[in-house]
């Protein structure tokens, strides 16, 4: 833009000056070059011619200069009577566009003439000319080409030329600059007539023509995607499908012409189409296409595309599906058996897994599997029937093999023999590792112990976050292998359990197990730190296990970061299996902060911060506690020894009371002075109490009615509960109740309350059923009817033990009672005398 304005200014100055020099308008100066458009990099010769009568040079000493842009070009000056000439030579013009000016140097520099020089390259011949016919409405023919790799730097014009041979019609189409394609209308071509087409490129340095192409527009047509009308199995031909198809509605008029057809197929379980489509040549759309050599009883998806002769292929049609005819399954199944023995029922619990081998063909969409203990088909030996890939059943403990068969509507496969191998308590593997191989597979490697009876390995894997036997997959591996790439629907950040079993001639060995992840990242959570125990300058921290679904990888370590305020940060690494750590050398009475970081190979995550303070543990305080405890224990031992060996009866009796033996004692002995020494009185003013085996008292009416009499008589066999204290002992004021372990010596039955005045009727004494020998003279333990201590006879209704008439003769006088034989009764008699 700037150079253009400079040229305009120069020409105006020269034109005005030329007008002054004469009647005819002639320029005062002019610049001449060999060419205004030159080949880039070629030499250029320039000449500046100034008239001598130019007012700019009259009566002035001037100097002529030639400039290319801002650069001064060396020049040679020549003068004659009419002109002043300056010539310059440019060896290589390297500008695509530049302004060459002529200047005179007098009192000041002044431009008197100039010219623009452009440089570039001649056009290359257009390449890759192609044309395509559009058969939709309206029909058109579009041609395109490449302009070439080299930039011309000059304005290049393209023209498209067509020549129709049958009609001798020629057409030329001029294109705007920079456009390299053109669409020819239907009126300028004939579908089934050949035509010649070429492109010409032209600029200031020359022209070039593309290689011509000759084509029939219909053979350059790209059809619309065809349509599959129906896919069905060919009757009585297994493994064949028949496709009925048609062109789109815009091209259905082509049904009389023969087209080329390609078919591509894939089964339901495949994600990729067949690598090589099936070509069907010169077929009419009214005729179905049969394709055979397919799998029996298999569902296929199909797509087709068409073209006319060598025209471009159409796009693929939409998919349609069809199923070939079924036949009986063929081939064998790969199997893997896990078993355990039920010793109580003498049976084997078996989990049998299977999968199709490379040779197996289900030949049907609906296949079920039968496990039988008999090779011949039948319902008698069948132990399992399922549509899945595993089965659980029981067989007798002596069974050696089972048979696995696949069944569909067309028949049954030959049975696959599965031998029952007992598990062996022997290992054949040393190490198992599993690492990611790519985004969809894992590499499992192992090292084995070489043994002569090793026949192979079984690699088993399953997702640990899913339950159920249906998720278990396996692969049988040859004994010479030590690695296996397993593929499947592995998910990142999910754990998978992988087991490798050695297989021997006589059984299956112990497995080696490893957990693996396809990809790992930081755990989703960090367990909370818990303080379990503190002592001295130590503290034990524990934490719970991270749930398996939140680990996102294999836990490598736990790191505990702890610090005191304004102190350094300490780090302790814990074993992933322990889940506990002990922090040592802590300062007492100091507040600590701590948090835990959990790491996997894919990242780390920090937990929340906790605060804790270690309790002080003063050594002096501990010594004082230990000393005081030892002193107290020593004092207790001394007191016990002095008490046991002391001669002071009162002190000894206070800690070790003497328990009297009722079988060798009497009231007189108990009330002696020695007894008073044995049982010291807490108050010297009170009389010394006399301790007896407790007596119990029962108040009865003067006359028992018949119901009550029968009740007592029926209960005479068990009178041990009569020892319950109803009123206190007469010798121990305020005493009430009894030890539940004591045995009553006798039961005294009163006709009125014990606190009432003495009754006229004598008391009744009931002897206890206790088998303890209270008296030495006693021979029989059977209850007897004892008499009162008065001279009155016993009433019959007061006899509760034995028959009265057998023991108390009515006519005989009262026998002489020996009181020494009845010390308790003697005490009662003495108490009665005192009350009187």
C-alpha positions in Angstrom: 0.0 0.0 0.0 2.8 2.4 0.9 4.7 1.6 -2.4 1.5 2.3 -4.4 1.2 5.8 -2.8 4.9 6.5 -3.4 4.4 5.6 -7.1 1.4 7.9 -7.4 3.3 10.8 -5.8 6.3 10.3 -8.1 4.2 10.2 -11.2 2.3 13.3 -10.2 5.6 15.2 -9.6 7.0 14.1 -12.9 3.8 14.8 -14.7 3.6 18.4 -13.3 7.2 19.0 -14.1 6.8 17.6 -17.6 3.8 19.8 -18.3 6.0 22.9 -17.7 8.7 21.8 -20.2 6.5 22.1 -23.3 3.2 22.0 -25.0 3.1 18.2 -25.1 3.0 16.5 -21.9 6.1 14.4 -21.4 7.6 13.1 -18.2 10.7 14.8 -16.9 12.2 11.4 -16.0 11.4 7.8 -16.4 12.7 4.4 -15.1 13.0 1.5 -17.5 13.5 -2.2 -16.5 13.9 -5.4 -18.5 10.5 -6.6 -17.1 8.0 -5.5 -14.5 7.4 -9.1 -13.6 10.4 -11.3 -13.2 11.2 -14.8 -12.0 12.0 -14.7 -8.3 15.8 -14.6 -7.9 16.6 -13.6 -11.5 18.8 -10.6 -12.5 17.2 -7.2 -13.3 18.6 -4.3 -15.3 17.2 -0.8 -14.6 17.8 2.6 -16.3 16.8 6.1 -15.1 16.5 8.7 -18.0 16.2 12.4 -17.1 15.7 15.1 -19.8 18.2 17.9 -19.7 15.4 20.6 -20.1 13.8 19.4 -16.9 13.4 22.3 -14.5 14.8 20.2 -11.7 18.2 19.9 -13.3 18.6 23.3 -15.2 21.5 25.3 -14.0 22.1 22.8 -11.1 24.8 20.3 -10.4 22.8 17.1 -9.7 23.7 13.5 -8.9 21.4 10.7 -10.0 20.7 7.7 -7.7 18.7 4.5 -8.1 17.1 2.9 -5.0 15.3 -0.4 -4.5 13.1 0.3 -1.7 15.3 1.9 0.9 18.5 0.4 -0.5 20.9 2.4 -2.8 21.8 0.5 -5.9 25.2 1.1 -7.5 24.7 2.7 -10.9 26.7 4.1 -13.9 26.1 7.6 -15.2 26.0 8.5 -19.0 25.2 12.1 -20.4 24.5 13.5 -23.9 23.0 16.6 -25.3 19.4 15.7 -24.5 19.4 13.3 -21.5 21.1 12.3 -18.4 21.1 8.5 -17.9 21.9 6.3 -14.9 22.1 2.5 -15.3 22.0 -0.1 -12.5 22.2 -3.9 -12.5 20.5 -6.1 -9.8 22.1 -9.6 -9.9 19.3 -11.3 -8.0 15.9 -9.9 -7.4 14.7 -11.6 -4.1 11.6 -9.6 -3.4 8.1 -10.7 -4.4 7.3 -7.0 -4.9 9.5 -3.9 -4.6 9.6 -0.2 -5.8 12.5 0.9 -7.9 12.9 4.8 -7.7 15.2 7.3 -9.4 16.3 10.3 -7.2 18.4 13.4 -7.9 20.7 14.9 -5.3 20.8 18.7 -5.5 20.2 20.9 -2.6 18.0 18.1 -1.3 17.1 14.6 -2.4 14.1 14.3 -4.6 12.4 11.4 -6.3 11.7 12.0 -10.0 10.6 8.6 -11.3 9.8 5.1 -10.2 8.5 1.6 -11.2 7.1 -1.5 -9.3 8.8 -4.8 -10.0 7.0 -8.0 -9.1 8.6 -11.5 -8.9 7.3 -15.0 -8.5 7.1 -18.4 -10.2 5.1 -19.7 -13.1 2.2 -22.0 -12.1 2.5 -25.7 -11.7 0.3 -28.1 -13.5 -2.8 -28.9 -11.4 -2.6 -32.3 -9.8 -5.1 -35.0 -8.6 -7.9 -33.9 -10.8 -11.0 -36.0 -10.0 -14.7 -35.7 -10.6 -17.7 -37.2 -8.8 -21.3 -37.4 -9.9 -24.1 -36.7 -7.5 -27.2 -38.7 -8.4 -29.5 -37.0 -6.0 -31.8 -34.3 -7.3 -30.4 -32.2 -9.0 -27.7 -34.3 -10.7 -24.4 -32.6 -10.8 -20.7 -33.3 -11.6 -18.2 -31.8 -9.2 -14.5 -31.7 -10.1 -11.6 -30.8 -7.8 -7.8 -30.6 -8.1 -4.7 -29.6 -6.2 -2.9 -26.3 -7.2 0.6 -27.6 -6.5 2.9 -27.4 -3.5 4.9 -24.4 -4.7 3.5 -20.9 -4.0 3.7 -18.7 -7.2 3.4 -15.3 -5.3 1.5 -14.1 -8.4 -2.1 -14.0 -9.2 -2.9 -17.3 -10.9 -6.1 -18.0 -12.9 -7.6 -21.5 -13.3 -10.0 -22.6 -16.0 -11.9 -25.9 -16.3 -12.3 -27.4 -19.7 -14.7 -30.2 -20.7 -15.2 -32.0 -24.1 -18.1 -34.4 -24.6 -17.1 -36.8 -27.4 -20.5 -37.9 -28.6 -21.9 -34.4 -29.1 -18.6 -32.5 -29.7 -19.6 -30.0 -27.0 -16.8 -28.0 -25.4 -17.2 -25.9 -22.2 -14.8 -23.7 -20.4 -15.4 -22.5 -16.8 -13.3 -19.7 -15.3 -12.8 -19.8 -11.6 -12.3 -17.1 -9.1 -8.7 -16.7 -7.8 -7.9 -19.3 -5.1 -10.8 -21.7 -5.9 -9.8 -25.2 -6.9 -13.1 -26.9 -7.5 -16.1 -26.5 -9.7 -19.6 -28.0 -10.0 -20.9 -28.7 -13.5 -24.7 -28.6 -13.9 -26.7 -31.6 -15.3 -27.3 -29.7 -18.6 -23.6 -29.7 -19.5 -22.9 -33.5 -19.3 -24.4 -36.8 -20.2 -24.5 -39.6 -17.6 -23.6 -42.4 -20.0 -21.4 -40.5 -22.4 -17.6 -40.3 -22.0 -16.1 -36.8 -21.6 -12.6 -35.3 -21.4 -11.8 -33.0 -18.6 -8.7 -30.9 -17.8 -7.7 -27.8 -15.9 -5.4 -24.9 -17.1 -3.5 -22.6 -14.7 -2.1 -19.3 -15.9 -0.2 -16.2 -14.5 2.2 -13.5 -15.7 5.1 -15.9 -15.9 3.4 -18.7 -17.8 0.7 -21.3 -17.9 0.3 -25.1 -17.2 -2.3 -27.7 -17.9 -3.3 -30.7 -15.9 -3.3 -34.3 -17.2 -6.7 -34.8 -18.7 -9.1 -37.5 -17.4 -11.7 -39.4 -19.5 -14.8 -40.6 -17.7 -18.4 -41.6 -17.9 -20.3 -39.5 -15.4 -22.3 -42.5 -14.2 -19.1 -44.4 -13.4 -18.0 -41.4 -11.3 -21.2 -41.5 -9.3 -21.2 -42.2 -5.5 -24.4 -43.9 -4.5 -26.3 -43.2 -1.4 -26.0 -45.9 1.3 -28.2 -48.9 0.3 -30.7 -50.5 2.5 -30.9 -54.1 3.8 -34.5 -55.2 3.6 -34.2 -58.6 5.3 -31.7 -61.2 6.5 -32.8 -64.8 7.0 -31.4 -68.3 7.1 -31.3 -70.3 3.8 -33.7 -73.2 4.1 -31.9 -76.6 4.4 -28.5 -75.0 4.2 -26.7 -74.7 7.5 -24.3 -71.8 7.9 -25.9 -69.6 5.1 -27.7 -66.2 5.2 -29.7 -64.6 2.5 -29.7 -60.8 2.2 -32.4 -58.8 0.3 -31.5 -55.2 -0.4 -32.3 -52.1 -2.5 -30.9 -48.7 -3.4 -32.1 -45.4 -2.0 -35.3 -43.9 -3.3 -33.3 -41.3 -5.4 -31.4 -44.1 -7.2 -34.0 -46.8 -7.4 -34.2 -46.2 -11.1 -30.8 -48.0 -11.4 -32.4 -51.4 -10.7 -31.8 -52.4 -14.3 -28.1 -51.9 -14.0 -25.6 -54.4 -12.5 -23.7 -53.1 -9.5 -20.9 -54.3 -7.4 -21.7 -55.1 -3.8 -19.6 -55.6 -0.6 -20.9 -57.4 2.5 -19.3 -57.3 5.9 -20.3 -59.4 8.9 -19.7 -59.8 12.6 -21.1 -62.1 15.3 -22.9 -60.7 18.4 -19.9 -61.3 20.7 -17.5 -59.4 18.4 -16.8 -55.7 18.5 -14.9 -55.5 15.1 -16.3 -56.2 11.6 -14.6 -58.7 9.4 -11.3 -57.4 8.0 -12.1 -58.4 4.4 -15.5 -57.6 3.2 -17.1 -60.1 0.8 -17.3 -58.9 -2.8 -20.3 -59.8 -4.9 -19.8 -58.6 -8.5 -22.4 -57.5 -11.1 -25.5 -58.0 -9.1 -28.9 -56.5 -9.5 -30.8 -55.1 -6.6 -33.8 -57.2 -7.4 -31.8 -60.4 -6.7 -31.0 -61.5 -3.1 -27.5 -62.3 -2.1 -26.6 -65.6 -0.3 -23.5 -65.9 1.9 -22.4 -69.2 3.3 -19.6 -70.8 5.3 -20.8 -69.1 8.5 -21.1 -70.6 12.0 -24.2 -72.6 12.6 -26.9 -71.3 14.8 -25.1 -68.0 15.2 -26.5 -64.5 15.1 -24.7 -62.2 12.7 -24.9 -58.5 12.0 -24.5 -57.4 8.3 -23.8 -54.2 6.4 -23.5 -53.6 2.6 -22.2 -50.9 0.2 -22.5 -50.5 -3.6 -20.8 -48.9 -6.6 -21.1 -48.8 -10.4 -18.0 -50.3 -12.1 -15.1 -48.3 -10.7 -17.0 -45.5 -9.1 -16.4 -44.7 -5.4 -18.0 -47.0 -2.9 -21.1 -45.7 -1.1 -21.1 -45.4 2.6 -22.0 -48.5 4.6 -25.7 -49.2 5.2 -27.3 -49.5 8.6 -26.9 -52.9 10.4 -29.4 -55.7 10.2 -29.2 -59.1 12.0 -30.0 -62.7 11.1 -29.4 -66.2 12.6 -28.1 -69.2 10.7 -29.7 -72.7 11.1 -28.9 -74.6 14.3 -26.9 -77.9 14.4 -25.8 -79.9 17.4 -22.8 -78.4 19.4 -19.4 -79.6 18.4 -15.9 -79.6 20.0 -14.8 -79.9 23.6 -15.1 -77.6 26.6 -12.2 -76.4 28.8 -13.0 -77.2 32.5 -11.7 -76.4 35.9 -12.8 -78.3 39.0 -12.5 -77.4 42.7 -13.7 -79.9 45.3 -13.8 -80.7 49.0 -14.6 -83.9 50.8 -17.5 -84.4 53.2 -16.2 -87.2 55.5 -19.5 -87.5 57.4 -21.6 -88.3 54.3 -18.7 -89.8 52.3 -19.3 -87.5 49.4 -17.4 -84.9 47.3 -18.6 -81.3 47.1 -17.7 -80.1 43.6 -17.6 -76.7 41.9 -17.1 -77.3 38.2 -16.3 -74.4 35.8 -16.1 -74.5 32.1 -15.7 -72.3 29.0 -15.6 -73.0 25.2 -12.3 -74.1 23.8 -11.0 -72.8 20.5 -12.5 -75.8 18.7 -15.9 -75.6 20.4 -18.9 -74.4 18.4 -22.3 -74.0 20.2 -24.1 -73.9 16.8 -27.0 -72.2 18.6 -28.1 -69.1 20.4 -29.7 -71.2 23.3 -27.2 -73.7 24.8 -27.4 -75.5 28.1 -24.9 -77.7 29.8 -25.4 -81.1 31.5 -23.0 -82.7 34.0 -23.4 -86.5 34.4 -21.6 -89.3 36.1 -22.4 -91.5 33.2 -21.0 -91.2 29.7 -24.2 -92.3 28.0 -27.0 -89.7 27.8 -29.9 -90.1 30.1 -31.6 -88.6 33.1 -30.3 -91.3 35.5 -26.8 -90.2 36.0 -27.4 -86.4 35.6 -26.2 -84.3 38.5 -26.5 -80.8 37.1 -28.1 -78.9 34.2 -27.6 -75.2 33.7 -27.3 -72.4 31.2 -24.4 -70.8 33.0 -20.7 -71.4 33.1 -20.5 -73.3 36.4 -22.3 -75.9 38.4 -22.2 -77.1 42.1 -23.1 -80.7 42.9 -22.2 -83.7 45.0 -21.0 -87.1 43.9 -20.0 -90.2 45.8 -16.6 -90.2 47.4 -15.4 -93.1 45.1 -16.3 -91.2 41.9 -13.3 -90.8 39.5 -14.8 -88.7 36.7 -17.8 -86.8 35.4 -19.0 -85.9 31.9 -19.8 -82.5 30.6 -22.0 -82.0 27.5 -23.5 -79.0 25.6 -27.1 -79.3 24.5 -29.3 -77.2 22.1 -32.5 -77.7 20.2 -30.7 -79.6 17.4 -28.8 -82.1 19.5 -26.1 -82.8 22.0 -22.4 -82.6 21.8 -20.0 -85.4 22.5 -19.3 -85.5 26.3 -16.1 -84.0 27.6 -14.5 -86.2 30.2 -13.5 -84.3 33.4 -11.4 -86.3 35.8 -11.8 -85.7 39.5 -8.4 -84.8 41.0 -8.1 -84.8 44.7 -6.4 -81.8 46.3 -2.8 -82.4 47.4 -1.1 -80.8 50.3 2.0 -80.0 48.3 3.2 -76.8 46.6 4.8 -76.4 43.3 5.0 -72.6 43.1 7.5 -70.2 44.7 6.3 -66.8 43.8 3.3 -65.2 41.9 3.2 -61.6 40.7 0.6 -59.7 38.7 1.3 -56.3 37.0 -0.7 -54.3 34.4 0.1 -55.1 30.9 -2.0 -52.4 29.2 -5.4 -50.8 29.8 -7.3 -54.0 29.4 -5.0 -56.9 30.6 -2.7 -58.1 33.4 0.5 -60.0 33.2 0.7 -62.9 35.7 4.1 -64.5 36.3 5.3 -67.3 38.6 8.2 -69.4 39.5 7.8 -73.1 40.0 9.6 -76.1 41.5 10.5 -78.5 38.7 9.0 -81.9 39.4 8.5 -84.9 37.1 4.8 -85.3 37.7 3.9 -81.6 37.0 1.5 -81.5 34.1 0.5 -77.8 34.0 -1.1 -74.9 35.8 -4.5 -73.4 36.3 -4.7 -69.6 36.6 -7.9 -68.4 38.2 -9.1 -64.8 38.8 -12.1 -63.0 40.0 -13.2 -59.5 41.2 -12.9 -59.2 44.9 -15.8 -56.8 45.2 -18.2 -59.1 43.6 -19.6 -62.3 45.1 -20.8 -65.4 43.3 -19.2 -68.2 41.4 -20.3 -66.8 38.0 -17.5 -64.2 38.3 -14.7 -66.7 38.5 -12.7 -67.1 35.3 -9.8 -69.4 34.6 -7.2 -70.5 32.0 -5.4 -73.8 31.7 -1.7 -73.3 31.1 1.0 -75.6 29.8 3.7 -76.8 32.2 6.4 -75.0 30.2 4.9 -71.6 30.6 5.7 -69.3 33.5 3.6 -66.3 32.6 0.1 -65.5 31.2 -1.6 -62.4 30.0 -5.2 -62.4 31.2 -7.8 -60.1 29.6 -11.3 -59.3 30.4 -13.5 -56.5 31.6 -11.0 -55.2 34.2 -11.9 -52.0 35.8 -9.3 -49.5 37.1 -9.0 -49.0 40.9 -10.8 -52.3 41.6 -9.1 -55.3 43.3 -8.8 -58.7 41.6 -7.8 -61.9 43.2 -5.5 -64.1 41.2 -4.6 -67.7 42.1 -2.2 -70.0 40.3 -2.6 -73.8 41.0 0.0 -76.4 40.0 -1.6 -79.4 38.4 0.0 -82.8 39.0 -0.7 -86.3 37.6 -2.5 -87.3 40.7 -4.1 -84.1 41.9 -4.1 -80.3 42.3 -1.5 -78.7 44.5 -1.7 -75.7 46.9 -2.2 -72.4 45.2 -0.3 -69.1 45.4 -2.5 -66.0 45.6 -1.9 -62.4 44.8 -4.1 -59.3 44.5 -3.8 -57.0 41.6 -5.1 -53.7 40.2 -5.3 -52.6 36.6 -4.6 -49.0 37.7 -4.1 -47.5 41.1 -4.7 -44.1 42.7 -4.8 -42.6 46.2 -7.2 -44.2 48.7 -10.6 -42.6 49.0 -10.4 -42.3 52.8 -7.9 -42.4 55.7 -8.9 -44.1 59.0 -9.0 -42.1 62.2 -6.1 -42.4 64.6 -7.0 -43.8 68.0 -5.0 -43.7 71.2 -4.8 -47.2 72.6 -2.3 -46.9 75.4 0.1 -44.3 77.0 2.9 -44.9 79.4 6.0 -42.9 80.4 7.2 -41.2 77.2 5.5 -43.6 74.8 2.1 -43.7 73.2 0.5 -46.4 71.0 -1.7 -45.3 68.1 -4.0 -47.7 66.3 -6.5 -47.4 63.4 -9.1 -49.5 61.6 -8.6 -51.2 58.3 -9.6 -49.3 55.2 -12.6 -50.9 53.4 -11.5 -52.8 50.3 -13.7 -50.8 48.0 -12.0 -47.6 49.1 -8.3 -48.6 49.0 -8.1 -48.0 45.2 -4.8 -49.9 45.2 -2.4 -52.0 47.3 -1.5 -50.2 50.5 2.2 -49.7 50.6 2.6 -48.0 54.0 1.2 -45.9 56.6 3.2 -42.8 57.7 2.5 -41.0 61.0 3.6 -37.3 61.1 3.7 -35.9 64.6 5.2 -32.8 66.1 5.1 -30.6 69.2 4.3 -26.9 68.8 7.2 -25.1 67.1 9.1 -28.3 67.0 10.4 -30.5 64.2 8.1 -32.9 62.4 8.8 -36.5 63.1 7.8 -39.3 60.7 7.2 -43.0 61.7 6.4 -45.6 59.0 4.1 -48.4 60.0 3.8 -51.9 58.5 0.6 -52.2 56.4 -0.3 -55.4 58.1 0.1 -54.1 61.7 -2.2 -51.1 61.8 -0.5 -49.7 64.9 2.6 -47.7 65.8 4.4 -46.7 68.9 5.7 -43.1 69.3 8.7 -42.9 71.5 10.7 -40.3 73.4 7.7 -38.0 73.8 7.9 -34.9 76.1 5.6 -35.0 79.0 3.1 -32.2 79.6 3.4 -31.3 75.9 0.6 -31.0 73.4 1.3 -33.0 70.2 -0.4 -32.9 66.8 -0.4 -35.9 64.4 -1.9 -37.1 61.2 -1.5 -40.2 59.0 -0.8 -40.5 55.3 -1.8 -43.6 53.5 0.0 -44.4 50.2 -0.5 -46.7 47.2 1.6 -46.8 44.1 -0.9 -44.5 42.5 -0.9 -41.7 45.1 -1.3 -40.7 48.8 -3.9 -39.2 51.0 -3.6 -37.4 54.3 -6.0 -37.9 57.1 -7.4 -35.5 59.8 -5.1 -34.1 62.5 -5.5 -35.3 66.1 -4.1 -33.7 69.3 -2.8 -35.6 72.3 -0.8 -35.0 75.5 1.4 -37.5 77.2 0.7 -37.8 81.0 3.7 -37.0 83.3 5.3 -40.1 84.9 7.4 -38.9 87.9 10.0 -41.5 88.9 9.9 -40.2 92.6 6.2 -40.7 92.8 6.4 -44.2 91.5 9.2 -45.0 94.1 7.0 -43.6 96.9 4.0 -45.7 95.8 6.1 -48.8 95.6 7.7 -48.1 99.0 4.3 -47.5 100.7 2.9 -50.6 99.2 5.8 -52.7 100.4 5.6 -51.2 103.9 1.9 -51.9 104.2 2.3 -55.4 103.0 5.1 -56.0 105.5 3.0 -54.6 108.4 0.1 -56.9 107.5 2.3 -60.0 107.5 3.7 -59.0 111.0 0.2 -58.5 112.5 -0.9 -61.9 111.1 2.1 -63.7 112.6 1.7 -62.0 116.1 -2.0 -62.8 116.1 -1.5 -66.4 115.4 1.3 -67.0 117.9 0.2 -64.5 120.6 -0.7 -65.8 124.1 -3.1 -63.0 124.7 -6.4 -64.8 124.5 -8.5 -61.7 124.2 -6.6 -60.5 121.2 -6.3 -64.0 119.7 -10.0 -64.6 120.2 -10.8 -61.4 118.5 -9.2 -62.5 115.2 -9.4 -66.3 115.6 -12.6 -67.2 117.6 -12.9 -70.7 119.0 -15.9 -72.5 117.5 -17.4 -74.9 120.1 -18.1 -78.5 119.2 -21.7 -79.2 120.1 -21.0 -82.9 120.3 -18.5 -82.5 123.1 -19.9 -79.5 125.0 -22.5 -78.4 127.5 -24.1 -75.2 128.8 -22.0 -75.3 131.9 -18.8 -75.3 129.9 -20.1 -72.5 127.6 -21.0 -70.3 130.5 -17.8 -70.8 132.3 -15.2 -68.2 132.9 -13.0 -69.5 130.1 -15.8 -68.8 127.6 -15.9 -65.3 128.7 -12.2 -64.9 128.0 -12.7 -66.4 124.6 -15.4 -64.0 123.6 -14.6 -60.6 125.1 -17.4 -58.2 125.7 -17.2 -54.9 123.8 -18.8 -53.2 126.8 -17.6 -54.2 130.3 -20.9 -53.1 132.0 -23.0 -55.6 130.0 -23.1 -59.3 130.8 -21.2 -61.6 128.6 -23.6 -63.0 126.0 -23.8 -66.8 125.6 -23.5 -67.9 122.0 -25.6 -70.9 121.1 -26.6 -72.6 117.9 -29.7 -70.5 117.2 -33.2 -71.6 118.3 -36.3 -70.8 116.4 -39.8 -70.2 117.8 -43.1 -70.9 116.2 -46.4 -69.6 117.6 -49.3 -72.0 117.3 -52.9 -71.8 118.3 -54.0 -73.7 121.4 -56.1 -76.0 119.2 -55.2 -76.9 115.7 -58.1 -77.5 113.4 -58.2 -80.6 111.4 -57.0 -79.0 108.1 -54.0 -77.5 109.8 -53.3 -80.7 111.7 -53.3 -82.7 108.5 -51.0 -80.1 106.9 -48.5 -80.5 109.7 -48.7 -84.2 109.7 -48.2 -84.4 105.9 -45.3 -82.1 106.2 -43.6 -84.0 109.0 -41.2 -85.6 106.6 -39.4 -82.3 106.0 -38.9 -80.1 109.1 -35.5 -78.6 108.2 -37.1 -75.2 107.5 -38.4 -75.0 111.0 -35.1 -73.5 112.0 -36.1 -70.1 110.5 -36.0 -67.5 113.2 -39.3 -66.0 114.0 -38.2 -64.4 117.3 -34.8 -63.8 118.7 -32.9 -66.1 121.0 -33.7 -65.5 124.7 -30.0 -65.4 125.5 -29.1 -62.7 122.9 -31.1 -59.6 123.2 -31.9 -58.0 119.9 -30.8 -61.0 117.9 -33.1 -61.9 115.1 -32.5 -64.1 112.0 -30.0 -66.8 111.4 -27.2 -67.8 109.2 -28.5 -69.7 106.2 -25.7 -72.2 106.6 -26.5 -73.0 110.2 -28.5 -76.1 111.2 -31.2 -75.6 113.9 -30.7 -77.6 117.0 -34.4 -77.7 117.9 -37.6 -75.8 117.2 -39.7 -74.5 120.1 -43.4 -74.1 119.5 -45.3 -71.6 121.6 -49.0 -71.4 121.9 -48.7 -67.6 122.0 -46.3 -64.9 121.0 -42.9 -65.2 122.6 -43.1 -61.8 124.2 -46.3 -62.6 126.1 -46.3 -63.9 129.7 -45.5 -67.5 130.2 -48.4 -69.7 129.2 -50.0 -72.3 131.3 -49.5 -75.1 128.9 -46.0 -76.4 128.5 -43.9 -75.7 125.4 -43.4 -78.2 122.7 -39.9 -78.9 121.5 -39.3 -80.2 118.0 -36.1 -81.8 117.2 -34.4 -80.9 113.9 -33.9 -83.4 111.1 -30.2 -82.5 110.8 -28.0 -85.5 110.5 -25.2 -83.7 112.4 -24.3 -85.7 115.5 -25.0 -83.1 118.2 -24.8 -85.7 121.0 -22.5 -88.5 121.4 -25.1 -90.9 122.9 -27.3 -90.4 120.0 -27.7 -93.6 117.9 -30.6 -93.1 115.6 -31.2 -90.2 113.3 -35.0 -90.8 113.0 -37.2 -88.2 114.6 -38.7 -89.1 118.0 -41.4 -87.5 120.1 -39.8 -85.7 123.0 -41.5 -84.6 126.1 -41.7 -81.2 127.8 -39.5 -80.5 130.8 -42.6 -80.2 133.0 -44.4 -83.0 134.8 -47.5 -82.6 132.7 -48.2 -85.1 130.0 -47.8 -84.2 126.3 -50.9 -83.3 124.3 -51.5 -85.4 121.3 -51.9 -82.5 119.0 -48.4 -81.2 120.1 -46.7 -84.4 118.8 -45.1 -83.8 115.4 -42.5 -86.4 115.1 -43.4 -90.1 115.5 -46.3 -91.6 117.4 -46.9 -90.4 120.9 -48.5 -93.5 122.2 -45.4 -95.5 121.3 -43.0 -93.4 123.2 -45.0 -92.0 126.1 -46.9 -94.6 128.1 -49.8 -93.2 129.8 -49.5 -95.1 133.1 -45.8 -94.9 133.6 -44.2 -92.1 135.6 -42.0 -89.5 134.0 -38.5 -90.7 133.5 -35.6 -89.0 135.0 -34.1 -86.5 132.5 -30.4 -86.3 132.4 -29.8 -82.5 131.6 -26.3 -83.0 130.6 -27.5 -84.9 127.6 -29.7 -81.9 126.6 -27.8 -78.6 127.1 -30.1 -76.5 124.8 -33.2 -77.7 126.7 -31.4 -77.1 130.0 -30.8 -73.5 128.9 -34.5 -73.1 128.1 -35.4 -74.5 131.5 -33.0 -72.1 133.2 -34.5 -69.2 131.2 -38.0 -70.2 132.2 -37.0 -70.2 135.9 -35.6 -66.7 135.5 -38.7 -65.4 133.9 -40.8 -66.9 136.7 
